[in-house]
Amino acid sequence: MKKIGILIVVFCLVLCSGCDKDGMLNFYQKTNETVGDMVLTSNHKLKGKREFGEDHYVGAYKVTYEKFKGEEVLFGGTTIERDNENIHIKLNIEDSSGNVNVIMKLKEKEEILATDDGTYEFDFNIKDGSNYLIVDGDNYSGKIDIKIK
């Protein structure tokens, strides 16, 4: 496994050997974004309907869960620099039974945004690193509507 990692690094260096500093930084940024997108739950595995906005940090998600147990990573990614660092999240949760946590993960810090029915609004400044919005359910049934701008 270690040999594969070394081969990948060598391959990347060969690709960038003709690149200037900006080209290498751009390549590194794109690689981080691609790796960060792999953490997001794929559309075909989602219980609801997600629409991305200008990037994978913003958009909308609407779902009706029935005894959902698991985790959906809905929005976010891994970035070095994002054009617009600020996001506004609006959550609406209703008809809940079971347990649900809507979580904002900013680098290594996690903040629970909502666990009960209601309408919630939050503003976050998204800096470099891994940042994700997650829904975690345990035998959860209910409706969740998320909009991020």
BELRADA-V236717 format. One record per residue. N is the residue number from 1. SS is DSSP state (H for helix, E for strand, - for the rest). NEAR is the number of other C-alpha atoms within 8 Angstrom. D_FIRST is the distance of its C-alpha to the first C-alpha in whole Angstrom. Layout:
N/SS/NEAR/D_FIRST + N/SS/NEAR/D_FIRST
This chain:
1/-/4/0 + 2/H/5/4 + 3/H/6/5 + 4/H/7/5 + 5/H/8/7 + 6/H/8/9 + 7/H/8/10 + 8/H/8/11 + 9/H/8/13 + 10/H/8/15 + 11/H/8/16 + 12/H/8/17 + 13/H/8/19 + 14/H/7/20 + 15/H/7/21 + 16/-/9/23 + 17/-/6/25 + 18/-/5/28 + 19/-/8/28 + 20/-/6/30 + 21/H/6/29 + 22/H/7/30 + 23/H/9/28 + 24/H/10/25 + 25/H/8/26 + 26/H/8/27 + 27/H/8/23 + 28/H/8/22 + 29/H/11/24 + 30/H/8/24 + 31/H/8/20 + 32/H/11/21 + 33/H/11/23 + 34/H/8/21 + 35/H/9/18 + 36/H/13/21 + 37/H/11/23 + 38/-/7/20 + 39/-/8/21 + 40/-/12/24 + 41/-/10/26 + 42/-/6/26 + 43/H/7/30 + 44/H/4/30 + 45/H/6/29 + 46/-/9/31 + 47/-/7/34 + 48/-/8/37 + 49/E/9/37 + 50/E/10/35 + 51/E/7/36 + 52/E/10/35 + 53/-/10/37 + 54/-/6/36 + 55/-/6/33 + 56/-/11/30 + 57/-/12/32 + 58/-/14/35 + 59/E/14/37 + 60/E/12/38 + 61/E/13/37 + 62/E/11/40 + 63/E/10/39 + 64/E/10/41 + 65/E/10/39 + 66/E/8/40 + 67/E/9/39 + 68/E/10/36 + 69/E/9/33 + 70/E/7/30 + 71/E/8/29 + 72/E/10/29 + 73/E/11/27 + 74/E/12/30 + 75/E/12/30 + 76/E/14/28 + 77/E/14/25 + 78/E/13/24 + 79/E/12/26 + 80/-/9/27 + 81/-/7/30 + 82/-/9/32 + 83/-/4/35 + 84/-/5/37 + 85/-/8/36 + 86/E/8/39 + 87/E/13/38 + 88/E/10/41 + 89/E/12/40 + 90/E/11/43 + 91/E/12/42 + 92/E/12/45 + 93/E/13/44 + 94/E/10/47 + 95/E/8/48 + 96/E/11/45 + 97/E/8/45 + 98/E/10/42 + 99/E/9/39 + 100/E/12/38 + 101/E/11/36 + 102/E/12/36 + 103/E/13/33 + 104/E/12/33 + 105/E/13/29 + 106/E/11/30 + 107/-/8/27 + 108/-/5/26 + 109/E/6/30 + 110/E/9/31 + 111/E/7/35 + 112/E/9/36 + 113/E/9/39 + 114/E/9/40 + 115/-/9/41 + 116/-/8/44 + 117/-/9/46 + 118/E/8/48 + 119/E/8/47 + 120/E/10/45 + 121/E/8/44 + 122/E/7/42 + 123/E/8/41 + 124/E/7/38 + 125/E/7/37 + 126/-/10/33 + 127/-/8/32 + 128/-/9/28 + 129/E/9/25 + 130/E/12/24 + 131/E/12/28 + 132/E/13/28 + 133/E/12/31 + 134/E/13/30 + 135/E/12/33 + 136/E/12/32 + 137/E/13/34 + 138/E/11/35 + 139/E/11/38 + 140/E/15/39 + 141/E/13/42 + 142/E/12/43 + 143/E/13/43 + 144/E/12/41 + 145/E/11/42 + 146/E/11/40 + 147/E/11/41 + 148/E/11/39 + 149/-/8/40
